[in-house]
Amino acid sequence: MPSLGSQNIFLIAGFETVPRNPYYLHEFAGANTLMLKLMKNNAVELGIAATDEDFDATISHTLNMLQSKSLDLELELWERNEDTAHFDVRLENLAGHKFPSGYPSRRLVVEFVVKDDLDEVIFSSGTLEDDYSLANEDEPFEPHFDVIRDEDEVQIYEMVMGDIEGDFTTVLDNAYVPLKDNRLVPLGFTEEHPSYDTTLLAGSVLNDLNFNKEFGAQGSGTDKLRYSVPLEGYTGTLTAHVYVHYQSLPPRWMEEIFEVETEEINAFEEMFNEADQSPVLVDDAEMFVGVFVGISQQVDFDHSVFPTLSNGLMRFQSKREVEVHIFDHSGKLVAHFEIPVGLTIRQLYLASGSYLVSFDGGAEIKRIVLTNE
């Protein structure tokens, strides 16, 4: 809120009230630039008295809030080996409430693109079509992801409504239960809070061990999303780029509305089709990865795990005492224990296959492959 200065201001003119300072200008900015632009372009038809300058000022405030006060984004390489590059995307909610918030049509779409040294795309998730719909979006909605391994998988932070029968709906009057709510929560948010029942999480996000957690503790207001990009033998340089798009009225949401024929809906549909429906780019990040030289390129974390190839023994190296969870390829928890500082060797009776080893409730996650011969 911009300051109006430190001069004394009377609360009620003409009355014996104590003057107060400082005062601040309250700029009420939502997050829906699409509707602001639609109303500006149809002000006469809608009977809106605001000027173009008024609309432009509010649109500017809205973009400033979305792009500088809502989200912090980080991108880093976790590991690159002979067949896969693993990238971590960390998103931090800077708002004092869930993001996105407001009308349940609103959502954040994470687009992740990796290119080779010829600037050719070798992996792309969350690509927007020309009409701003999502390529390969699941019906009726995408689940929440902790790890994305396929281009058909896309991370969307949103609230999805279900009716009294538990069926997907976009009609607010029919909403009864959340089928999905993985919207980024604010700093300090915990499931133990007395008001959690009114702001609860829903869907597969409940199985994400690093959503709103860092070092095993709730309330971080963050999520860490991993992209495992198959390289199919490619060893050249990589450029990774992550974009976070804000959509206030995505095309799929509008389909159910426009199935109904009324004078008001038909008029709105015409205005909507002529409006600028492009999403707002909230934030983006880019990184460059050098040529692969034949050994695993991995960030130096606090914990390491080294499986053997024959007898099921697993070696853990940790800089501090830590809780360990191990999940199989389907996401099922198969082992849970604590390890002390230093080297620990454990016998784990696990079948051959790929596993995710989570340290500190998902603060660090490593992929291992067991081959029991």
C-alpha positions in Angstrom: 0.0 0.0 0.0 1.7 3.2 -1.1 2.2 5.8 1.7 0.1 9.0 1.6 2.7 10.7 3.8 3.2 11.3 7.5 0.9 14.3 7.9 -1.8 14.2 10.6 -5.2 13.2 9.3 -8.5 13.5 11.2 -10.7 10.4 11.1 -13.9 12.4 11.1 -13.8 16.0 10.0 -15.5 18.5 12.4 -15.3 16.2 15.4 -12.8 16.2 18.2 -10.9 13.1 17.2 -7.2 12.6 17.6 -5.3 13.0 14.3 -3.4 10.0 13.2 -0.5 9.1 10.8 0.8 7.6 8.7 -1.9 6.6 6.2 -1.7 4.4 3.1 -3.5 4.2 -0.1 -5.5 0.9 -0.4 -5.2 -0.4 -3.9 -7.7 -3.2 -4.4 -6.3 -5.4 -7.1 -7.7 -8.9 -7.8 -6.0 -11.2 -10.3 -8.5 -11.3 -13.2 -7.0 -9.2 -16.0 -9.2 -11.1 -18.6 -12.4 -9.8 -17.1 -11.0 -6.3 -16.6 -10.1 -6.1 -20.2 -13.4 -7.6 -21.3 -15.3 -5.0 -19.2 -13.1 -2.2 -20.6 -13.9 -3.3 -24.2 -17.6 -3.5 -23.5 -18.1 -0.7 -21.0 -20.9 1.0 -22.9 -22.9 -2.3 -23.4 -22.4 -3.2 -19.7 -23.2 0.3 -18.4 -19.9 0.8 -16.7 -18.9 4.4 -16.0 -15.2 3.8 -15.4 -12.8 5.4 -17.8 -10.2 3.6 -19.9 -7.6 5.2 -17.6 -9.3 3.7 -14.5 -9.3 0.2 -16.1 -5.6 0.6 -17.2 -4.6 1.6 -13.7 -6.4 -1.4 -12.1 -5.0 -3.8 -14.8 -1.5 -2.4 -14.0 -2.0 -3.0 -10.2 -3.2 -6.5 -10.9 -0.3 -7.4 -13.1 2.1 -6.0 -10.5 0.6 -8.1 -7.7 0.6 -11.3 -9.8 4.1 -10.9 -11.1 5.9 -9.5 -8.1 4.0 -10.3 -5.0 2.5 -13.8 -5.5 5.1 -16.4 -6.3 8.8 -17.1 -6.0 10.2 -19.6 -8.5 13.5 -21.6 -8.4 14.9 -24.1 -10.9 17.9 -26.4 -10.3 19.5 -29.6 -11.7 19.2 -32.4 -9.2 21.1 -35.1 -11.2 22.0 -36.0 -14.8 23.0 -39.5 -15.6 23.5 -41.6 -18.7 19.7 -41.7 -19.6 17.8 -39.1 -17.6 18.1 -35.5 -16.4 16.3 -34.7 -13.1 15.3 -31.1 -12.5 13.7 -29.6 -9.3 11.2 -26.8 -9.5 10.5 -25.0 -6.2 7.5 -22.8 -5.9 6.9 -20.5 -2.9 3.6 -18.8 -2.2 4.1 -15.1 -1.3 0.4 -14.3 -0.7 -1.3 -14.5 2.6 -3.8 -17.0 1.3 -4.0 -19.9 -1.1 -2.7 -19.1 -4.6 -4.6 -19.0 -6.8 -7.6 -18.0 -4.8 -11.1 -16.5 -5.5 -13.5 -18.0 -8.0 -12.6 -21.8 -8.5 -12.0 -21.4 -12.3 -8.6 -19.9 -11.6 -5.5 -22.0 -11.9 -1.7 -22.0 -12.2 -0.3 -24.1 -15.0 3.4 -25.1 -14.9 5.0 -25.3 -18.3 8.4 -27.1 -18.4 10.5 -27.2 -21.6 14.0 -28.7 -22.2 15.9 -28.1 -25.4 19.1 -29.6 -26.9 22.2 -27.8 -28.2 20.4 -27.2 -31.6 17.5 -25.4 -29.7 15.2 -28.4 -30.5 12.6 -29.3 -27.9 13.3 -32.8 -26.4 10.8 -32.5 -23.6 7.7 -30.4 -23.1 5.0 -30.5 -20.3 2.1 -28.0 -19.9 2.2 -26.6 -23.5 -0.6 -24.2 -24.2 -2.5 -24.4 -27.5 -3.4 -21.4 -29.7 -6.8 -21.2 -27.9 -5.0 -21.3 -24.5 -6.2 -24.8 -23.8 -3.7 -27.4 -22.6 -2.4 -30.1 -24.9 -3.1 -33.6 -23.6 -5.0 -32.4 -20.5 -6.6 -35.3 -18.7 -10.4 -35.7 -18.5 -12.0 -34.3 -16.4 -8.8 -32.9 -14.6 -5.1 -33.5 -14.1 -4.1 -35.0 -10.7 -1.4 -33.4 -8.6 2.1 -34.6 -9.4 5.2 -34.9 -7.2 7.3 -36.2 -10.1 6.6 -35.7 -13.8 8.2 -38.2 -16.2 6.0 -37.9 -19.3 4.9 -35.1 -21.6 1.3 -36.0 -21.0 1.6 -35.1 -17.3 1.2 -31.5 -16.4 1.2 -29.7 -13.0 -1.9 -27.5 -12.4 -2.5 -25.8 -9.1 -6.3 -25.5 -8.7 -9.5 -26.3 -6.9 -11.7 -28.8 -8.7 -15.4 -29.2 -7.6 -17.5 -32.3 -7.3 -21.3 -32.4 -7.0 -23.3 -34.4 -4.4 -22.7 -37.6 -6.4 -18.9 -36.9 -6.5 -18.9 -36.1 -10.2 -16.9 -33.3 -11.7 -18.7 -30.0 -12.1 -17.9 -26.4 -12.9 -21.3 -25.1 -11.8 -21.0 -23.3 -8.5 -24.5 -24.1 -7.4 -23.8 -27.8 -7.8 -20.5 -27.8 -5.8 -20.5 -30.1 -2.8 -17.1 -31.5 -2.3 -13.5 -30.7 -3.5 -12.2 -33.5 -5.8 -8.8 -31.7 -5.9 -7.3 -28.8 -4.1 -3.6 -28.5 -4.5 -3.4 -24.7 -4.6 -0.2 -23.4 -3.1 -0.8 -22.7 0.6 0.6 -19.6 2.5 3.5 -19.6 4.9 2.4 -21.1 8.2 -0.4 -23.2 6.8 -0.9 -26.5 8.7 -3.4 -29.3 8.7 -3.7 -29.0 12.5 -5.1 -25.5 12.5 -8.7 -25.3 13.8 -10.0 -23.8 10.5 -8.4 -26.4 8.3 -11.8 -28.0 7.5 -12.7 -24.8 5.6 -9.3 -24.6 3.7 -8.5 -28.3 3.3 -6.3 -30.0 0.7 -7.9 -32.6 -1.5 -6.8 -35.3 -3.9 -3.4 -36.8 -4.6 -1.6 -33.8 -3.1 -2.2 -35.5 0.3 0.4 -38.1 -0.7 3.0 -35.5 -1.6 5.6 -35.6 1.1 7.2 -32.2 0.2 4.1 -30.1 -0.4 4.1 -27.3 2.2 7.0 -29.1 3.9 10.7 -28.4 4.3 12.9 -30.5 6.5 9.8 -32.5 7.5 7.9 -29.6 9.0 4.6 -28.2 7.7 4.1 -24.6 7.1 6.7 -23.7 4.4 4.2 -22.5 1.9 6.2 -24.2 -0.8 6.1 -27.1 -3.2 9.0 -28.9 -4.9 8.2 -30.6 -8.2 10.6 -32.9 -9.9 10.9 -33.4 -13.7 12.6 -36.5 -14.9 13.5 -36.0 -18.5 14.4 -39.0 -20.6 17.5 -38.3 -22.8 17.7 -41.5 -24.9 21.5 -41.4 -25.1 21.8 -37.7 -25.8 24.9 -36.3 -24.1 25.0 -32.7 -25.4 24.1 -29.5 -23.6 20.6 -28.8 -22.2 18.6 -25.7 -21.6 15.7 -26.0 -19.2 12.9 -23.3 -18.9 10.0 -23.3 -16.5 7.0 -20.9 -16.9 4.1 -20.5 -14.5 0.9 -19.3 -16.2 -2.1 -17.8 -14.4 -5.5 -18.6 -16.1 -8.6 -16.9 -14.7 -11.1 -18.5 -17.1 -9.5 -21.5 -18.9 -11.3 -22.8 -22.0 -12.4 -26.1 -20.4 -14.1 -24.3 -17.6 -16.2 -22.2 -20.1 -17.5 -25.3 -22.0 -20.2 -26.1 -19.4 -21.3 -22.5 -19.1 -21.7 -22.0 -22.8 -23.8 -25.2 -23.2 -26.7 -23.2 -21.7 -28.6 -20.8 -23.9 -29.8 -17.6 -22.3 -29.7 -14.0 -23.5 -27.1 -13.1 -20.8 -24.9 -16.1 -21.4 -25.0 -15.6 -25.2 -24.0 -12.0 -24.8 -21.2 -12.9 -22.5 -20.0 -15.7 -24.8 -19.7 -13.2 -27.6 -17.7 -10.8 -25.4 -15.5 -13.6 -24.1 -14.7 -14.9 -27.6 -13.5 -11.4 -28.6 -11.5 -10.9 -25.4 -7.8 -11.3 -24.8 -7.8 -14.8 -23.1 -4.0 -15.1 -22.9 -2.8 -16.2 -19.5 -0.6 -14.0 -17.3 3.0 -15.2 -17.0 3.5 -15.0 -13.3 7.2 -16.1 -13.2 9.7 -18.1 -15.1 13.3 -19.5 -14.6 15.9 -20.9 -16.9 19.1 -22.9 -16.5 21.9 -24.3 -18.7 23.4 -27.8 -18.3 26.7 -28.6 -19.8 27.8 -31.6 -21.8 27.5 -35.0 -20.0 31.0 -36.4 -19.5 30.1 -40.0 -18.6 29.7 -39.8 -14.8 26.6 -38.9 -12.8 26.3 -35.1 -12.3 24.6 -34.6 -9.0 24.1 -31.8 -6.5 25.8 -32.3 -3.1 23.0 -32.8 -0.7 23.0 -33.7 3.0 22.0 -37.4 2.4 23.1 -40.2 0.0 21.9 -43.7 -0.7 23.8 -46.5 -2.4 22.0 -49.7 -3.2 23.9 -52.9 -3.8 23.2 -55.1 -6.9 22.7 -58.5 -5.3 21.9 -59.0 -1.6 19.4 -56.2 -0.8 21.8 -54.2 1.4 21.4 -50.4 1.2 24.0 -48.0 2.4 23.0 -44.5 3.7 25.3 -41.6 4.3 23.8 -38.7 6.2 25.2 -35.5 7.8 22.5 -35.6 10.5 19.8 -37.8 11.9 16.9 -38.1 9.4 13.6 -39.9 8.7 13.6 -42.0 5.6 10.5 -43.1 3.5 10.9 -45.5 0.5 8.2 -45.7 -2.2 7.8 -48.1 -5.1 7.0 -47.0 -8.7 3.3 -46.9 -7.9 3.8 -44.5 -5.0 3.2 -47.2 -2.3 5.2 -46.7 0.9 7.3 -49.9 1.3 9.7 -48.9 4.1 10.0 -46.2 6.8 12.7 -45.8 9.4 15.2 -43.3 10.9 19.0 -43.3 10.3 21.7 -41.6 12.5 24.5 -39.4 11.5 27.2 -41.1 9.4 27.2 -44.4 7.5 24.3 -46.8 8.0 23.8 -50.2 6.3 20.4 -51.8 6.3 19.0 -55.0 4.9 15.8 -54.2 2.9 13.8 -57.1 1.4 12.6 -55.3 -1.7 11.9 -56.7 -5.1 13.9 -55.6 -8.1 12.7 -52.3 -9.5 12.8 -48.5 -9.3 12.2 -46.7 -6.0 12.0 -43.2 -4.6 13.9 -42.6 -1.3 12.6 -39.6 0.6 14.6 -37.8 3.3 13.1 -35.4 5.8 9.5 -35.7 4.6 10.4 -35.0 1.0 13.0 -32.2 1.5 15.4 -34.4 -0.6 14.3 -37.3 -2.9 16.5 -39.7 -4.7 15.7 -42.4 -7.3 17.4 -45.8 -7.0 17.1 -49.0 -9.0 17.4 -52.4 -7.2 18.6 -55.4 -9.1 18.4 -58.5 -6.9 20.2 -61.4 -8.6 
